[in-house]
Amino acid sequence: PVPPPGGATLVNFALGRAAIQSSTVFGMVAGNAVNGSTNGDAQTEGAITHTAYRENSWWEVDLGEVRAVDRVRIWNRTDCCGERLSNFYVMVSEAPFASPDLAAARSQPGVRSYYFDGAAPSQVEMPIGQNARYVRVQLGGANYLSLAEVEV
């Protein structure tokens, strides 16, 4: 989100935007993380995303146009398995990510990456402070990836 002039509320550029992920299991699609609900309980329909167990699983949103991104807020799963969002990168770019490979995406020209070490709490906020159209959350190792909400 970016703070609008005059101290009004933040604008979430990711809300309702097209999102994709490296794989989908249990019908927990990428769009669940941009539906406006921070409910992290997998028993609630549409509450979380879920990928298969893979090396460097990822989730990504297209903001529709280049925006001034102040920060990215991520809500973690809360019913269990919070460690599925750990040791991860948040990457931003004005151009589409050219590869699902973590090293290739991080070294792509114009991509900035921010690393979160360890398991994320129920909510984590990462300062960005740059223009971006694409935002990706990608694990730095092998695991499932579950997200409740991503606000940009």
C-alpha positions as CSV (number, residue, x, y, z in Angstrom):
1,P,0.0,0.0,0.0
2,V,1.0,3.6,-0.4
3,P,-0.2,6.4,1.8
4,P,-2.4,8.8,-0.1
5,P,-2.1,12.6,0.4
6,G,-3.6,14.2,3.5
7,G,-3.1,11.1,5.7
8,A,-6.1,9.2,4.5
9,T,-6.3,5.4,4.6
10,L,-3.8,3.3,2.7
11,V,-4.8,2.0,-0.8
12,N,-4.3,-1.7,-1.4
13,F,-3.3,-2.1,-5.1
14,A,-3.4,-5.9,-4.9
15,L,-7.0,-6.2,-3.9
16,G,-8.9,-8.2,-6.6
17,R,-6.0,-8.3,-9.0
18,A,-4.8,-11.3,-11.0
19,A,-2.7,-13.6,-8.9
20,I,-0.9,-16.9,-9.8
21,Q,1.2,-19.4,-7.8
22,S,3.6,-22.2,-8.6
23,S,1.0,-24.9,-8.0
24,T,-2.4,-25.3,-6.3
25,V,-3.6,-28.0,-3.9
26,F,-6.8,-28.5,-2.0
27,G,-8.5,-25.9,-4.3
28,M,-6.8,-23.1,-2.4
29,V,-6.1,-20.7,-5.3
30,A,-3.8,-17.7,-5.6
31,G,-6.7,-15.3,-5.7
32,N,-7.5,-16.1,-2.1
33,A,-4.6,-13.9,-1.0
34,V,-6.0,-10.8,-2.7
35,N,-9.7,-11.1,-1.8
36,G,-9.6,-8.6,1.2
37,S,-9.9,-11.2,3.9
38,T,-7.0,-11.7,6.4
39,N,-8.7,-14.8,7.9
40,G,-5.9,-17.4,8.1
41,D,-8.1,-20.4,8.9
42,A,-8.0,-23.0,6.1
43,Q,-11.3,-24.3,7.2
44,T,-12.9,-21.1,6.0
45,E,-13.6,-21.3,2.3
46,G,-11.5,-18.8,0.3
47,A,-9.3,-18.0,3.3
48,I,-5.8,-19.1,2.2
49,T,-3.7,-20.1,-0.7
50,H,-1.8,-23.4,-0.8
51,T,0.9,-24.7,-3.1
52,A,2.3,-28.2,-3.3
53,Y,5.5,-29.1,-1.4
54,R,8.2,-28.0,-3.8
55,E,11.6,-26.2,-3.8
56,N,11.1,-22.4,-3.9
57,S,7.3,-22.4,-4.1
58,W,6.0,-19.0,-5.1
59,W,2.9,-16.7,-5.3
60,E,2.6,-13.6,-7.4
61,V,0.3,-10.7,-8.1
62,D,0.0,-8.4,-11.1
63,L,-1.0,-4.9,-9.9
64,G,-2.2,-4.0,-13.5
65,E,0.1,-1.1,-13.9
66,V,3.3,0.3,-12.4
67,R,2.6,1.8,-8.9
68,A,4.5,3.5,-6.2
69,V,4.7,0.7,-3.6
70,D,5.4,1.9,-0.1
71,R,5.2,-1.5,1.6
72,V,3.9,-5.1,1.4
73,R,1.9,-6.6,4.2
74,I,1.5,-10.4,4.4
75,W,-0.9,-12.3,6.6
76,N,0.1,-15.8,7.4
77,R,-2.0,-18.9,7.9
78,T,-3.2,-19.0,11.6
79,D,-5.0,-22.3,12.1
80,C,-1.7,-24.3,11.9
81,C,1.4,-24.6,9.8
82,G,2.6,-21.0,10.1
83,E,6.1,-22.2,9.3
84,R,5.1,-22.7,5.7
85,L,5.7,-19.0,5.4
86,S,9.4,-18.9,6.5
87,N,12.7,-18.0,5.0
88,F,11.1,-16.2,2.1
89,Y,11.7,-13.4,-0.3
90,V,9.4,-10.6,-1.4
91,M,10.4,-9.5,-4.9
92,V,9.1,-6.5,-6.8
93,S,9.5,-5.5,-10.4
94,E,8.1,-3.2,-13.1
95,A,8.5,-6.0,-15.7
96,P,7.1,-9.6,-15.5
97,F,9.3,-12.1,-13.7
98,A,11.1,-14.1,-16.5
99,S,11.6,-17.3,-14.5
100,P,10.1,-19.3,-11.7
101,D,13.6,-20.0,-10.5
102,L,14.5,-18.0,-7.4
103,A,18.1,-17.2,-8.4
104,A,17.1,-16.2,-11.9
105,A,14.2,-14.0,-10.7
106,R,16.4,-12.3,-8.1
107,S,19.1,-11.5,-10.6
108,Q,16.7,-10.3,-13.3
109,P,17.4,-6.6,-14.1
110,G,15.1,-4.3,-12.3
111,V,14.1,-6.8,-9.6
112,R,14.6,-5.9,-6.0
113,S,14.3,-8.6,-3.3
114,Y,13.7,-8.4,0.4
115,Y,14.4,-11.4,2.6
116,F,12.5,-12.5,5.7
117,D,14.5,-14.9,7.9
118,G,12.7,-17.5,10.0
119,A,9.0,-18.1,10.4
120,A,6.7,-15.2,9.8
121,P,4.3,-14.1,12.6
122,S,0.6,-13.8,11.8
123,Q,1.3,-10.5,10.0
124,V,4.6,-9.2,8.6
125,E,5.2,-5.9,6.9
126,M,8.1,-5.2,4.6
127,P,9.1,-1.6,3.5
128,I,9.6,-1.4,-0.2
129,G,9.7,2.2,-1.3
130,Q,9.9,1.8,-5.1
131,N,7.8,1.5,-8.2
132,A,6.5,-2.0,-9.1
133,R,3.8,-3.7,-11.1
134,Y,4.6,-7.3,-10.1
135,V,5.0,-8.6,-6.5
136,R,6.2,-12.2,-5.8
137,V,6.5,-14.1,-2.5
138,Q,8.9,-17.0,-2.9
139,L,10.3,-19.5,-0.4
140,G,14.0,-19.8,-0.1
141,G,13.8,-23.6,0.3
142,A,11.5,-26.6,0.0
143,N,8.0,-26.4,1.7
144,Y,4.4,-25.7,1.0
145,L,3.5,-22.0,0.7
146,S,0.3,-20.8,2.4
147,L,-0.8,-17.1,2.6
148,A,-3.9,-15.6,4.0
149,E,-3.6,-12.1,2.4
150,V,-1.1,-10.0,0.6
151,E,-1.6,-6.2,0.6
152,V,0.5,-4.0,-1.6
